[in-house]
C-alpha cells in the first residue's frame, strides 16, 4: 500500500516535534550541575534497579562513592 504525501508530512511534523522535545530535554539536563545530574541518576537507579539496561555487575555505588570523595556529589 503506497504512503500518501499527507502521511509523510504528518510523520515529518511528529519527527520535528520529537527532535525539538529531545533538544529541550537535553538542554535542561546539561543546565544542571554535576551534583544534580548524579543525584537524578542515583534516584533513577534506586527507582528502577532492574531496568533492562542495568547490569548486575555494574553496581553504581563505587561511582557515587568516588564522586563523594572528589567533592562532586553531596546527597
Predicted model as a PDB file, atoms N, CA, C, CB and O in Angstrom, pLDDT in the B-factor column:
MODEL        1                                                                  
ATOM      1  N   UNK A   1       0.849  -1.178   0.000  1.00 79.00           N  
ATOM      2  CA  UNK A   1       0.000   0.000   0.000  1.00 79.00           C  
ATOM      3  C   UNK A   1       0.893   1.240   0.000  1.00 79.00           C  
ATOM      4  CB  UNK A   1      -0.965  -0.001   1.226  1.00 79.00           C  
ATOM      5  O   UNK A   1       1.761   1.383   0.861  1.00 79.00           O  
ATOM      6  N   UNK A   2       0.683   2.121  -0.951  1.00 87.00           N  
ATOM      7  CA  UNK A   2       1.510   3.333  -1.021  1.00 87.00           C  
ATOM      8  C   UNK A   2       1.206   4.299   0.132  1.00 87.00           C  
ATOM      9  CB  UNK A   2       1.290   4.043  -2.365  1.00 87.00           C  
ATOM     10  O   UNK A   2       0.112   4.321   0.694  1.00 87.00           O  
ATOM     11  N   UNK A   3       2.210   5.075   0.444  1.00 86.00           N  
ATOM     12  CA  UNK A   3       2.083   6.069   1.512  1.00 86.00           C  
ATOM     13  C   UNK A   3       1.797   7.420   0.862  1.00 86.00           C  
ATOM     14  CB  UNK A   3       3.384   6.129   2.405  1.00 86.00           C  
ATOM     15  O   UNK A   3       2.475   7.821  -0.084  1.00 86.00           O  
ATOM     16  N   UNK A   4       0.804   8.102   1.369  1.00 93.00           N  
ATOM     17  CA  UNK A   4       0.438   9.390   0.782  1.00 93.00           C  
ATOM     18  C   UNK A   4       1.378  10.498   1.255  1.00 93.00           C  
ATOM     19  CB  UNK A   4      -1.012   9.743   1.135  1.00 93.00           C  
ATOM     20  O   UNK A   4       2.068  10.370   2.267  1.00 93.00           O  
ATOM     21  N   UNK A   5       1.380  11.570   0.502  1.00 94.00           N  
ATOM     22  CA  UNK A   5       2.189  12.727   0.886  1.00 94.00           C  
ATOM     23  C   UNK A   5       1.678  13.303   2.211  1.00 94.00           C  
ATOM     24  CB  UNK A   5       2.161  13.812  -0.228  1.00 94.00           C  
ATOM     25  O   UNK A   5       2.461  13.805   3.017  1.00 94.00           O  
ATOM     26  N   UNK A   6       0.370  13.227   2.427  1.00 93.00           N  
ATOM     27  CA  UNK A   6      -0.200  13.713   3.693  1.00 93.00           C  
ATOM     28  C   UNK A   6       0.365  12.911   4.868  1.00 93.00           C  
ATOM     29  CB  UNK A   6      -1.756  13.616   3.671  1.00 93.00           C  
ATOM     30  O   UNK A   6       0.678  13.473   5.917  1.00 93.00           O  
ATOM     31  N   UNK A   7       0.495  11.584   4.681  1.00 93.00           N  
ATOM     32  CA  UNK A   7       1.089  10.748   5.731  1.00 93.00           C  
ATOM     33  C   UNK A   7       2.544  11.133   5.972  1.00 93.00           C  
ATOM     34  CB  UNK A   7       0.992   9.257   5.356  1.00 93.00           C  
ATOM     35  O   UNK A   7       2.983  11.248   7.117  1.00 93.00           O  
ATOM     36  N   UNK A   8       3.281  11.329   4.897  1.00 93.00           N  
ATOM     37  CA  UNK A   8       4.691  11.733   5.027  1.00 93.00           C  
ATOM     38  C   UNK A   8       4.809  13.062   5.771  1.00 93.00           C  
ATOM     39  CB  UNK A   8       5.354  11.847   3.633  1.00 93.00           C  
ATOM     40  O   UNK A   8       5.643  13.213   6.664  1.00 93.00           O  
ATOM     41  N   UNK A   9       3.969  14.017   5.397  1.00 95.00           N  
ATOM     42  CA  UNK A   9       4.002  15.326   6.055  1.00 95.00           C  
ATOM     43  C   UNK A   9       3.653  15.209   7.536  1.00 95.00           C  
ATOM     44  CB  UNK A   9       3.035  16.294   5.364  1.00 95.00           C  
ATOM     45  O   UNK A   9       4.269  15.853   8.385  1.00 95.00           O  
ATOM     46  N   UNK A  10       2.661  14.383   7.829  1.00 95.00           N  
ATOM     47  CA  UNK A  10       2.234  14.183   9.217  1.00 95.00           C  
ATOM     48  C   UNK A  10       3.380  13.612  10.054  1.00 95.00           C  
ATOM     49  CB  UNK A  10       1.007  13.241   9.278  1.00 95.00           C  
ATOM     50  O   UNK A  10       3.661  14.104  11.147  1.00 95.00           O  
ATOM     51  N   UNK A  11       4.034  12.582   9.543  1.00 94.00           N  
ATOM     52  CA  UNK A  11       5.128  11.980  10.299  1.00 94.00           C  
ATOM     53  C   UNK A  11       6.354  12.881  10.342  1.00 94.00           C  
ATOM     54  CB  UNK A  11       5.498  10.638   9.701  1.00 94.00           C  
ATOM     55  O   UNK A  11       7.129  12.818  11.296  1.00 94.00           O  
ATOM     56  N   UNK A  12       6.540  13.699   9.349  1.00 95.00           N  
ATOM     57  CA  UNK A  12       7.625  14.675   9.386  1.00 95.00           C  
ATOM     58  C   UNK A  12       7.380  15.682  10.515  1.00 95.00           C  
ATOM     59  CB  UNK A  12       7.753  15.404   8.020  1.00 95.00           C  
ATOM     60  O   UNK A  12       8.313  16.065  11.220  1.00 95.00           O  
ATOM     61  N   UNK A  13       6.126  16.109  10.684  1.00 96.00           N  
ATOM     62  CA  UNK A  13       5.795  17.038  11.779  1.00 96.00           C  
ATOM     63  C   UNK A  13       6.024  16.370  13.130  1.00 96.00           C  
ATOM     64  CB  UNK A  13       4.326  17.520  11.664  1.00 96.00           C  
ATOM     65  O   UNK A  13       6.548  16.992  14.054  1.00 96.00           O  
ATOM     66  N   UNK A  14       5.627  15.099  13.245  1.00 96.00           N  
ATOM     67  CA  UNK A  14       5.872  14.372  14.501  1.00 96.00           C  
ATOM     68  C   UNK A  14       7.369  14.292  14.764  1.00 96.00           C  
ATOM     69  CB  UNK A  14       5.254  12.943  14.450  1.00 96.00           C  
ATOM     70  O   UNK A  14       7.819  14.531  15.885  1.00 96.00           O  
ATOM     71  N   UNK A  15       8.142  13.955  13.730  1.00 95.00           N  
ATOM     72  CA  UNK A  15       9.593  13.860  13.883  1.00 95.00           C  
ATOM     73  C   UNK A  15      10.206  15.179  14.318  1.00 95.00           C  
ATOM     74  CB  UNK A  15      10.228  13.408  12.585  1.00 95.00           C  
ATOM     75  O   UNK A  15      11.092  15.197  15.172  1.00 95.00           O  
ATOM     76  N   UNK A  16       9.753  16.269  13.750  1.00 96.00           N  
ATOM     77  CA  UNK A  16      10.275  17.590  14.125  1.00 96.00           C  
ATOM     78  C   UNK A  16       9.908  17.925  15.572  1.00 96.00           C  
ATOM     79  CB  UNK A  16       9.731  18.679  13.172  1.00 96.00           C  
ATOM     80  O   UNK A  16      10.723  18.471  16.317  1.00 96.00           O  
ATOM     81  N   UNK A  17       8.687  17.596  15.957  1.00 96.00           N  
ATOM     82  CA  UNK A  17       8.277  17.825  17.343  1.00 96.00           C  
ATOM     83  C   UNK A  17       9.156  17.017  18.300  1.00 96.00           C  
ATOM     84  CB  UNK A  17       6.789  17.453  17.537  1.00 96.00           C  
ATOM     85  O   UNK A  17       9.610  17.540  19.318  1.00 96.00           O  
ATOM     86  N   UNK A  18       9.394  15.756  17.979  1.00 96.00           N  
ATOM     87  CA  UNK A  18      10.235  14.902  18.822  1.00 96.00           C  
ATOM     88  C   UNK A  18      11.666  15.453  18.887  1.00 96.00           C  
ATOM     89  CB  UNK A  18      10.242  13.447  18.285  1.00 96.00           C  
ATOM     90  O   UNK A  18      12.282  15.443  19.953  1.00 96.00           O  
ATOM     91  N   UNK A  19      12.191  15.928  17.768  1.00 95.00           N  
ATOM     92  CA  UNK A  19      13.544  16.480  17.741  1.00 95.00           C  
ATOM     93  C   UNK A  19      13.651  17.684  18.674  1.00 95.00           C  
ATOM     94  CB  UNK A  19      13.936  16.879  16.308  1.00 95.00           C  
ATOM     95  O   UNK A  19      14.595  17.789  19.457  1.00 95.00           O  
ATOM     96  N   UNK A  20      12.674  18.593  18.584  1.00 96.00           N  
ATOM     97  CA  UNK A  20      12.681  19.772  19.455  1.00 96.00           C  
ATOM     98  C   UNK A  20      12.529  19.374  20.919  1.00 96.00           C  
ATOM     99  CB  UNK A  20      11.559  20.739  19.056  1.00 96.00           C  
ATOM    100  O   UNK A  20      13.214  19.911  21.790  1.00 96.00           O  
ATOM    101  N   UNK A  21      11.633  18.438  21.183  1.00 96.00           N  
ATOM    102  CA  UNK A  21      11.394  17.981  22.545  1.00 96.00           C  
ATOM    103  C   UNK A  21      12.658  17.377  23.149  1.00 96.00           C  
ATOM    104  CB  UNK A  21      10.256  16.961  22.571  1.00 96.00           C  
ATOM    105  O   UNK A  21      13.001  17.669  24.295  1.00 96.00           O  
ATOM    106  N   UNK A  22      13.346  16.544  22.390  1.00 95.00           N  
ATOM    107  CA  UNK A  22      14.578  15.927  22.884  1.00 95.00           C  
ATOM    108  C   UNK A  22      15.670  16.972  23.084  1.00 95.00           C  
ATOM    109  CB  UNK A  22      15.060  14.840  21.915  1.00 95.00           C  
ATOM    110  O   UNK A  22      16.434  16.897  24.046  1.00 95.00           O  
ATOM    111  N   UNK A  23      15.748  17.944  22.181  1.00 96.00           N  
ATOM    112  CA  UNK A  23      16.751  19.004  22.307  1.00 96.00           C  
ATOM    113  C   UNK A  23      16.496  19.833  23.574  1.00 96.00           C  
ATOM    114  CB  UNK A  23      16.737  19.918  21.051  1.00 96.00           C  
ATOM    115  O   UNK A  23      17.439  20.199  24.274  1.00 96.00           O  
ATOM    116  N   UNK A  24      15.234  20.125  23.865  1.00 96.00           N  
ATOM    117  CA  UNK A  24      14.896  20.881  25.076  1.00 96.00           C  
ATOM    118  C   UNK A  24      15.241  20.088  26.334  1.00 96.00           C  
ATOM    119  CB  UNK A  24      13.404  21.249  25.079  1.00 96.00           C  
ATOM    120  O   UNK A  24      15.801  20.635  27.285  1.00 96.00           O  
ATOM    121  N   UNK A  25      14.906  18.799  26.338  1.00 94.00           N  
ATOM    122  CA  UNK A  25      15.209  17.956  27.496  1.00 94.00           C  
ATOM    123  C   UNK A  25      16.714  17.853  27.699  1.00 94.00           C  
ATOM    124  CB  UNK A  25      14.598  16.551  27.323  1.00 94.00           C  
ATOM    125  O   UNK A  25      17.194  17.878  28.833  1.00 94.00           O  
ATOM    126  N   UNK A  26      17.454  17.740  26.610  1.00 93.00           N  
ATOM    127  CA  UNK A  26      18.919  17.657  26.692  1.00 93.00           C  
ATOM    128  C   UNK A  26      19.491  18.967  27.238  1.00 93.00           C  
ATOM    129  CB  UNK A  26      19.530  17.341  25.298  1.00 93.00           C  
ATOM    130  O   UNK A  26      20.389  18.944  28.081  1.00 93.00           O  
ATOM    131  N   UNK A  27      18.988  20.090  26.774  1.00 95.00           N  
ATOM    132  CA  UNK A  27      19.465  21.388  27.256  1.00 95.00           C  
ATOM    133  C   UNK A  27      19.166  21.562  28.750  1.00 95.00           C  
ATOM    134  CB  UNK A  27      18.817  22.529  26.448  1.00 95.00           C  
ATOM    135  O   UNK A  27      19.999  22.074  29.498  1.00 95.00           O  
ATOM    136  N   UNK A  28      17.983  21.138  29.173  1.00 94.00           N  
ATOM    137  CA  UNK A  28      17.641  21.226  30.597  1.00 94.00           C  
ATOM    138  C   UNK A  28      18.573  20.351  31.432  1.00 94.00           C  
ATOM    139  CB  UNK A  28      16.174  20.808  30.828  1.00 94.00           C  
ATOM    140  O   UNK A  28      19.012  20.753  32.510  1.00 94.00           O  
ATOM    141  N   UNK A  29      18.871  19.159  30.930  1.00 92.00           N  
ATOM    142  CA  UNK A  29      19.763  18.246  31.646  1.00 92.00           C  
ATOM    143  C   UNK A  29      21.166  18.838  31.743  1.00 92.00           C  
ATOM    144  CB  UNK A  29      19.811  16.873  30.946  1.00 92.00           C  
ATOM    145  O   UNK A  29      21.788  18.788  32.805  1.00 92.00           O  
ATOM    146  N   UNK A  30      21.660  19.391  30.658  1.00 92.00           N  
ATOM    147  CA  UNK A  30      23.014  19.965  30.650  1.00 92.00           C  
ATOM    148  C   UNK A  30      23.109  21.219  31.503  1.00 92.00           C  
ATOM    149  CB  UNK A  30      23.441  20.286  29.226  1.00 92.00           C  
ATOM    150  O   UNK A  30      24.199  21.594  31.933  1.00 92.00           O  
ATOM    151  N   UNK A  31      21.985  21.869  31.751  1.00 95.00           N  
ATOM    152  CA  UNK A  31      21.995  23.072  32.588  1.00 95.00           C  
ATOM    153  C   UNK A  31      22.137  22.723  34.067  1.00 95.00           C  
ATOM    154  CB  UNK A  31      20.716  23.885  32.366  1.00 95.00           C  
ATOM    155  O   UNK A  31      22.468  23.589  34.877  1.00 95.00           O  
ATOM    156  N   UNK A  32      21.889  21.453  34.429  1.00 94.00           N  
ATOM    157  CA  UNK A  32      22.030  21.026  35.823  1.00 94.00           C  
ATOM    158  C   UNK A  32      23.501  20.944  36.207  1.00 94.00           C  
ATOM    159  CB  UNK A  32      21.344  19.664  36.049  1.00 94.00           C  
ATOM    160  O   UNK A  32      24.364  20.728  35.356  1.00 94.00           O  
ATOM    161  N   UNK A  33      23.772  21.116  37.471  1.00 92.00           N  
ATOM    162  CA  UNK A  33      25.144  20.934  37.944  1.00 92.00           C  
ATOM    163  C   UNK A  33      25.476  19.445  37.924  1.00 92.00           C  
ATOM    164  CB  UNK A  33      25.333  21.529  39.378  1.00 92.00           C  
ATOM    165  O   UNK A  33      24.583  18.602  37.833  1.00 92.00           O  
ATOM    166  N   UNK A  34      26.747  19.134  38.010  1.00 89.00           N  
ATOM    167  CA  UNK A  34      27.153  17.737  38.031  1.00 89.00           C  
ATOM    168  C   UNK A  34      26.529  17.008  39.220  1.00 89.00           C  
ATOM    169  CB  UNK A  34      28.681  17.626  38.082  1.00 89.00           C  
ATOM    170  O   UNK A  34      26.078  15.870  39.083  1.00 89.00           O  
ATOM    171  N   UNK A  35      26.500  17.651  40.376  1.00 87.00           N  
ATOM    172  CA  UNK A  35      25.895  17.028  41.560  1.00 87.00           C  
ATOM    173  C   UNK A  35      24.409  16.732  41.329  1.00 87.00           C  
ATOM    174  CB  UNK A  35      26.067  17.941  42.792  1.00 87.00           C  
ATOM    175  O   UNK A  35      23.910  15.683  41.736  1.00 87.00           O  
ATOM    176  N   UNK A  36      23.706  17.665  40.673  1.00 92.00           N  
ATOM    177  CA  UNK A  36      22.285  17.446  40.392  1.00 92.00           C  
ATOM    178  C   UNK A  36      22.094  16.296  39.409  1.00 92.00           C  
ATOM    179  CB  UNK A  36      21.643  18.726  39.837  1.00 92.00           C  
ATOM    180  O   UNK A  36      21.160  15.506  39.549  1.00 92.00           O  
ATOM    181  N   UNK A  37      22.976  16.199  38.415  1.00 91.00           N  
ATOM    182  CA  UNK A  37      22.886  15.089  37.465  1.00 91.00           C  
ATOM    183  C   UNK A  37      23.129  13.755  38.169  1.00 91.00           C  
ATOM    184  CB  UNK A  37      23.897  15.277  36.316  1.00 91.00           C  
ATOM    185  O   UNK A  37      22.421  12.779  37.922  1.00 91.00           O  
ATOM    186  N   UNK A  38      24.124  13.719  39.038  1.00 87.00           N  
ATOM    187  CA  UNK A  38      24.420  12.492  39.772  1.00 87.00           C  
ATOM    188  C   UNK A  38      23.257  12.106  40.676  1.00 87.00           C  
ATOM    189  CB  UNK A  38      25.697  12.657  40.597  1.00 87.00           C  
ATOM    190  O   UNK A  38      22.890  10.934  40.760  1.00 87.00           O  
ATOM    191  N   UNK A  39      22.689  13.084  41.343  1.00 89.00           N  
ATOM    192  CA  UNK A  39      21.545  12.823  42.229  1.00 89.00           C  
ATOM    193  C   UNK A  39      20.374  12.253  41.428  1.00 89.00           C  
ATOM    194  CB  UNK A  39      21.112  14.120  42.964  1.00 89.00           C  
ATOM    195  O   UNK A  39      19.745  11.282  41.847  1.00 89.00           O  
ATOM    196  N   UNK A  40      20.090  12.852  40.292  1.00 90.00           N  
ATOM    197  CA  UNK A  40      18.996  12.385  39.438  1.00 90.00           C  
ATOM    198  C   UNK A  40      19.270  10.954  38.968  1.00 90.00           C  
ATOM    199  CB  UNK A  40      18.810  13.329  38.222  1.00 90.00           C  
ATOM    200  O   UNK A  40      18.371  10.114  38.964  1.00 90.00           O  
ATOM    201  N   UNK A  41      20.494  10.690  38.579  1.00 85.00           N  
ATOM    202  CA  UNK A  41      20.870   9.358  38.115  1.00 85.00           C  
ATOM    203  C   UNK A  41      20.713   8.330  39.226  1.00 85.00           C  
ATOM    204  CB  UNK A  41      22.309   9.358  37.598  1.00 85.00           C  
ATOM    205  O   UNK A  41      20.202   7.233  39.002  1.00 85.00           O  
ATOM    206  N   UNK A  42      21.157   8.694  40.427  1.00 84.00           N  
ATOM    207  CA  UNK A  42      21.059   7.759  41.553  1.00 84.00           C  
ATOM    208  C   UNK A  42      19.590   7.461  41.887  1.00 84.00           C  
ATOM    209  CB  UNK A  42      21.784   8.333  42.795  1.00 84.00           C  
ATOM    210  O   UNK A  42      19.220   6.312  42.127  1.00 84.00           O  
ATOM    211  N   UNK A  43      18.767   8.504  41.899  1.00 88.00           N  
ATOM    212  CA  UNK A  43      17.338   8.289  42.189  1.00 88.00           C  
ATOM    213  C   UNK A  43      16.708   7.359  41.160  1.00 88.00           C  
ATOM    214  CB  UNK A  43      16.581   9.633  42.214  1.00 88.00           C  
ATOM    215  O   UNK A  43      15.906   6.494  41.512  1.00 88.00           O  
ATOM    216  N   UNK A  44      17.069   7.535  39.879  1.00 84.00           N  
ATOM    217  CA  UNK A  44      16.536   6.649  38.842  1.00 84.00           C  
ATOM    218  C   UNK A  44      17.017   5.219  39.055  1.00 84.00           C  
ATOM    219  CB  UNK A  44      16.948   7.143  37.445  1.00 84.00           C  
ATOM    220  O   UNK A  44      16.256   4.267  38.878  1.00 84.00           O  
ATOM    221  N   UNK A  45      18.273   5.074  39.433  1.00 80.00           N  
ATOM    222  CA  UNK A  45      18.794   3.729  39.684  1.00 80.00           C  
ATOM    223  C   UNK A  45      18.048   3.074  40.847  1.00 80.00           C  
ATOM    224  CB  UNK A  45      20.309   3.781  39.981  1.00 80.00           C  
ATOM    225  O   UNK A  45      17.680   1.902  40.772  1.00 80.00           O  
ATOM    226  N   UNK A  46      17.831   3.826  41.908  1.00 83.00           N  
ATOM    227  CA  UNK A  46      17.121   3.268  43.064  1.00 83.00           C  
ATOM    228  C   UNK A  46      15.672   2.926  42.708  1.00 83.00           C  
ATOM    229  CB  UNK A  46      17.155   4.261  44.243  1.00 83.00           C  
ATOM    230  O   UNK A  46      15.114   1.948  43.204  1.00 83.00           O  
ATOM    231  N   UNK A  47      15.083   3.734  41.857  1.00 85.00           N  
ATOM    232  CA  UNK A  47      13.687   3.522  41.483  1.00 85.00           C  
ATOM    233  C   UNK A  47      13.518   2.343  40.526  1.00 85.00           C  
ATOM    234  CB  UNK A  47      13.124   4.781  40.849  1.00 85.00           C  
ATOM    235  O   UNK A  47      12.519   1.626  40.579  1.00 85.00           O  
ATOM    236  N   UNK A  48      14.503   2.152  39.656  1.00 82.00           N  
ATOM    237  CA  UNK A  48      14.424   1.091  38.643  1.00 82.00           C  
ATOM    238  C   UNK A  48      15.691   0.233  38.663  1.00 82.00           C  
ATOM    239  CB  UNK A  48      14.212   1.699  37.234  1.00 82.00           C  
ATOM    240  O   UNK A  48      16.428   0.205  37.678  1.00 82.00           O  
ATOM    241  N   UNK A  49      15.950  -0.460  39.761  1.00 76.00           N  
ATOM    242  CA  UNK A  49      17.204  -1.231  39.846  1.00 76.00           C  
ATOM    243  C   UNK A  49      17.265  -2.401  38.868  1.00 76.00           C  
ATOM    244  CB  UNK A  49      17.387  -1.755  41.250  1.00 76.00           C  
ATOM    245  O   UNK A  49      18.352  -2.888  38.556  1.00 76.00           O  
ATOM    246  N   UNK A  50      16.126  -2.851  38.389  1.00 76.00           N  
ATOM    247  CA  UNK A  50      16.098  -3.988  37.479  1.00 76.00           C  
ATOM    248  C   UNK A  50      15.805  -3.583  36.040  1.00 76.00           C  
ATOM    249  CB  UNK A  50      15.074  -4.985  37.942  1.00 76.00           C  
ATOM    250  O   UNK A  50      15.258  -4.364  35.261  1.00 76.00           O  
ATOM    251  N   UNK A  51      16.174  -2.356  35.700  1.00 73.00           N  
ATOM    252  CA  UNK A  51      15.947  -1.886  34.332  1.00 73.00           C  
ATOM    253  C   UNK A  51      16.674  -2.792  33.351  1.00 73.00           C  
ATOM    254  CB  UNK A  51      16.416  -0.420  34.165  1.00 73.00           C  
ATOM    255  O   UNK A  51      17.735  -3.323  33.679  1.00 73.00           O  
ATOM    256  N   UNK A  52      16.125  -2.982  32.149  1.00 68.00           N  
ATOM    257  CA  UNK A  52      16.738  -3.901  31.185  1.00 68.00           C  
ATOM    258  C   UNK A  52      18.200  -3.591  30.884  1.00 68.00           C  
ATOM    259  CB  UNK A  52      15.959  -3.876  29.906  1.00 68.00           C  
ATOM    260  O   UNK A  52      18.984  -4.501  30.614  1.00 68.00           O  
ATOM    261  N   UNK A  53      18.575  -2.304  30.928  1.00 68.00           N  
ATOM    262  CA  UNK A  53      19.962  -1.964  30.624  1.00 68.00           C  
ATOM    263  C   UNK A  53      20.865  -1.986  31.855  1.00 68.00           C  
ATOM    264  CB  UNK A  53      20.021  -0.603  29.981  1.00 68.00           C  
ATOM    265  O   UNK A  53      22.062  -1.720  31.741  1.00 68.00           O  
ATOM    266  N   UNK A  54      20.317  -2.296  33.029  1.00 64.00           N  
ATOM    267  CA  UNK A  54      21.118  -2.365  34.258  1.00 64.00           C  
ATOM    268  C   UNK A  54      21.859  -3.698  34.291  1.00 64.00           C  
ATOM    269  CB  UNK A  54      20.220  -2.199  35.530  1.00 64.00           C  
ATOM    270  O   UNK A  54      21.256  -4.765  34.174  1.00 64.00           O  
ATOM    271  N   UNK A  55      23.148  -3.616  34.449  1.00 66.00           N  
ATOM    272  CA  UNK A  55      23.955  -4.824  34.506  1.00 66.00           C  
ATOM    273  C   UNK A  55      24.228  -5.151  35.968  1.00 66.00           C  
ATOM    274  CB  UNK A  55      25.284  -4.654  33.709  1.00 66.00           C  
ATOM    275  O   UNK A  55      24.663  -4.278  36.719  1.00 66.00           O  
ATOM    276  N   UNK A  56      23.984  -6.377  36.383  1.00 62.00           N  
ATOM    277  CA  UNK A  56      24.180  -6.728  37.793  1.00 62.00           C  
ATOM    278  C   UNK A  56      25.604  -6.460  38.270  1.00 62.00           C  
ATOM    279  CB  UNK A  56      23.838  -8.188  38.015  1.00 62.00           C  
ATOM    280  O   UNK A  56      25.811  -6.103  39.429  1.00 62.00           O  
ATOM    281  N   UNK A  57      26.583  -6.629  37.388  1.00 66.00           N  
ATOM    282  CA  UNK A  57      27.965  -6.421  37.804  1.00 66.00           C  
ATOM    283  C   UNK A  57      28.339  -4.934  37.853  1.00 66.00           C  
ATOM    284  CB  UNK A  57      28.903  -7.157  36.861  1.00 66.00           C  
ATOM    285  O   UNK A  57      29.408  -4.580  38.350  1.00 66.00           O  
ATOM    286  N   UNK A  58      27.478  -4.082  37.349  1.00 68.00           N  
ATOM    287  CA  UNK A  58      27.764  -2.646  37.315  1.00 68.00           C  
ATOM    288  C   UNK A  58      27.081  -1.947  38.484  1.00 68.00           C  
ATOM    289  CB  UNK A  58      27.303  -2.027  35.974  1.00 68.00           C  
ATOM    290  O   UNK A  58      26.156  -1.160  38.285  1.00 68.00           O  
ATOM    291  N   UNK A  59      27.528  -2.228  39.688  1.00 74.00           N  
ATOM    292  CA  UNK A  59      26.963  -1.593  40.884  1.00 74.00           C  
ATOM    293  C   UNK A  59      27.438  -0.142  40.922  1.00 74.00           C  
ATOM    294  CB  UNK A  59      27.383  -2.361  42.196  1.00 74.00           C  
ATOM    295  O   UNK A  59      28.642   0.097  41.003  1.00 74.00           O  
ATOM    296  N   UNK A  60      26.534   0.826  40.866  1.00 77.00           N  
ATOM    297  CA  UNK A  60      26.939   2.229  40.791  1.00 77.00           C  
ATOM    298  C   UNK A  60      27.463   2.808  42.105  1.00 77.00           C  
ATOM    299  CB  UNK A  60      25.787   3.044  40.331  1.00 77.00           C  
ATOM    300  O   UNK A  60      27.931   3.946  42.117  1.00 77.00           O  
ATOM    301  N   UNK A  61      27.399   2.068  43.200  1.00 81.00           N  
ATOM    302  CA  UNK A  61      27.824   2.642  44.478  1.00 81.00           C  
ATOM    303  C   UNK A  61      29.272   3.115  44.455  1.00 81.00           C  
ATOM    304  CB  UNK A  61      27.641   1.628  45.585  1.00 81.00           C  
ATOM    305  O   UNK A  61      29.596   4.164  45.011  1.00 81.00           O  
ATOM    306  N   UNK A  62      30.145   2.341  43.811  1.00 82.00           N  
ATOM    307  CA  UNK A  62      31.555   2.756  43.752  1.00 82.00           C  
ATOM    308  C   UNK A  62      31.690   4.084  43.019  1.00 82.00           C  
ATOM    309  CB  UNK A  62      32.414   1.677  43.057  1.00 82.00           C  
ATOM    310  O   UNK A  62      32.486   4.937  43.413  1.00 82.00           O  
ATOM    311  N   UNK A  63      30.921   4.258  41.965  1.00 80.00           N  
ATOM    312  CA  UNK A  63      30.939   5.501  41.200  1.00 80.00           C  
ATOM    313  C   UNK A  63      30.539   6.684  42.083  1.00 80.00           C  
ATOM    314  CB  UNK A  63      29.999   5.399  39.986  1.00 80.00           C  
ATOM    315  O   UNK A  63      31.202   7.721  42.085  1.00 80.00           O  
ATOM    316  N   UNK A  64      29.447   6.516  42.831  1.00 82.00           N  
ATOM    317  CA  UNK A  64      28.975   7.603  43.687  1.00 82.00           C  
ATOM    318  C   UNK A  64      29.891   7.818  44.881  1.00 82.00           C  
ATOM    319  CB  UNK A  64      27.563   7.319  44.167  1.00 82.00           C  
ATOM    320  O   UNK A  64      30.083   8.953  45.316  1.00 82.00           O  
ATOM    321  N   UNK A  65      30.454   6.754  45.410  1.00 87.00           N  
ATOM    322  CA  UNK A  65      31.433   6.912  46.500  1.00 87.00           C  
ATOM    323  C   UNK A  65      32.620   7.736  46.025  1.00 87.00           C  
ATOM    324  CB  UNK A  65      31.915   5.532  47.015  1.00 87.00           C  
ATOM    325  O   UNK A  65      33.084   8.627  46.737  1.00 87.00           O  
ATOM    326  N   UNK A  66      33.113   7.443  44.823  1.00 86.00           N  
ATOM    327  CA  UNK A  66      34.249   8.196  44.268  1.00 86.00           C  
ATOM    328  C   UNK A  66      33.847   9.650  44.019  1.00 86.00           C  
ATOM    329  CB  UNK A  66      34.750   7.542  42.948  1.00 86.00           C  
ATOM    330  O   UNK A  66      34.632  10.557  44.295  1.00 86.00           O  
ATOM    331  N   UNK A  67      32.663   9.883  43.514  1.00 85.00           N  
ATOM    332  CA  UNK A  67      32.195  11.256  43.288  1.00 85.00           C  
ATOM    333  C   UNK A  67      32.125  12.016  44.606  1.00 85.00           C  
ATOM    334  CB  UNK A  67      30.813  11.256  42.597  1.00 85.00           C  
ATOM    335  O   UNK A  67      32.463  13.199  44.652  1.00 85.00           O  
ATOM    336  N   UNK A  68      31.692  11.358  45.679  1.00 87.00           N  
ATOM    337  CA  UNK A  68      31.669  11.999  47.003  1.00 87.00           C  
ATOM    338  C   UNK A  68      33.082  12.335  47.459  1.00 87.00           C  
ATOM    339  CB  UNK A  68      30.981  11.085  48.041  1.00 87.00           C  
ATOM    340  O   UNK A  68      33.335  13.427  47.968  1.00 87.00           O  
ATOM    341  N   UNK A  69      34.007  11.385  47.273  1.00 89.00           N  
ATOM    342  CA  UNK A  69      35.409  11.613  47.668  1.00 89.00           C  
ATOM    343  C   UNK A  69      35.995  12.819  46.958  1.00 89.00           C  
ATOM    344  CB  UNK A  69      36.260  10.375  47.370  1.00 89.00           C  
ATOM    345  O   UNK A  69      36.767  13.573  47.552  1.00 89.00           O  
ATOM    346  N   UNK A  70      35.645  13.008  45.714  1.00 86.00           N  
ATOM    347  CA  UNK A  70      36.156  14.121  44.928  1.00 86.00           C  
ATOM    348  C   UNK A  70      35.391  15.415  45.174  1.00 86.00           C  
ATOM    349  CB  UNK A  70      36.108  13.776  43.466  1.00 86.00           C  
ATOM    350  O   UNK A  70      35.740  16.460  44.625  1.00 86.00           O  
ATOM    351  N   UNK A  71      34.353  15.348  45.993  1.00 85.00           N  
ATOM    352  CA  UNK A  71      33.552  16.546  46.286  1.00 85.00           C  
ATOM    353  C   UNK A  71      32.601  16.929  45.175  1.00 85.00           C  
ATOM    354  CB  UNK A  71      34.452  17.701  46.568  1.00 85.00           C  
ATOM    355  O   UNK A  71      32.117  18.060  45.132  1.00 85.00           O  
ATOM    356  N   UNK A  72      32.327  15.997  44.272  1.00 81.00           N  
ATOM    357  CA  UNK A  72      31.436  16.298  43.140  1.00 81.00           C  
ATOM    358  C   UNK A  72      29.988  15.989  43.449  1.00 81.00           C  
ATOM    359  CB  UNK A  72      31.862  15.521  41.915  1.00 81.00           C  
ATOM    360  O   UNK A  72      29.083  16.426  42.738  1.00 81.00           O  
ATOM    361  N   UNK A  73      29.774  15.237  44.510  1.00 77.00           N  
ATOM    362  CA  UNK A  73      28.409  14.793  44.813  1.00 77.00           C  
ATOM    363  C   UNK A  73      28.220  14.806  46.319  1.00 77.00           C  
ATOM    364  CB  UNK A  73      28.129  13.368  44.229  1.00 77.00           C  
ATOM    365  O   UNK A  73      28.984  14.194  47.066  1.00 77.00           O  
ATOM    366  N   UNK A  74      27.189  15.512  46.748  1.00 76.00           N  
ATOM    367  CA  UNK A  74      26.827  15.510  48.171  1.00 76.00           C  
ATOM    368  C   UNK A  74      25.330  15.304  48.257  1.00 76.00           C  
ATOM    369  CB  UNK A  74      27.259  16.843  48.891  1.00 76.00           C  
ATOM    370  O   UNK A  74      24.551  16.205  47.945  1.00 76.00           O  
ATOM    371  N   UNK A  75      24.927  14.106  48.685  1.00 69.00           N  
ATOM    372  CA  UNK A  75      23.480  13.818  48.740  1.00 69.00           C  
ATOM    373  C   UNK A  75      22.764  14.634  49.804  1.00 69.00           C  
ATOM    374  CB  UNK A  75      23.250  12.341  49.004  1.00 69.00           C  
ATOM    375  O   UNK A  75      21.551  14.503  49.969  1.00 69.00           O  
TER     376      UNK A  75                                                      
ENDMDL                                                                          
END                                                                             
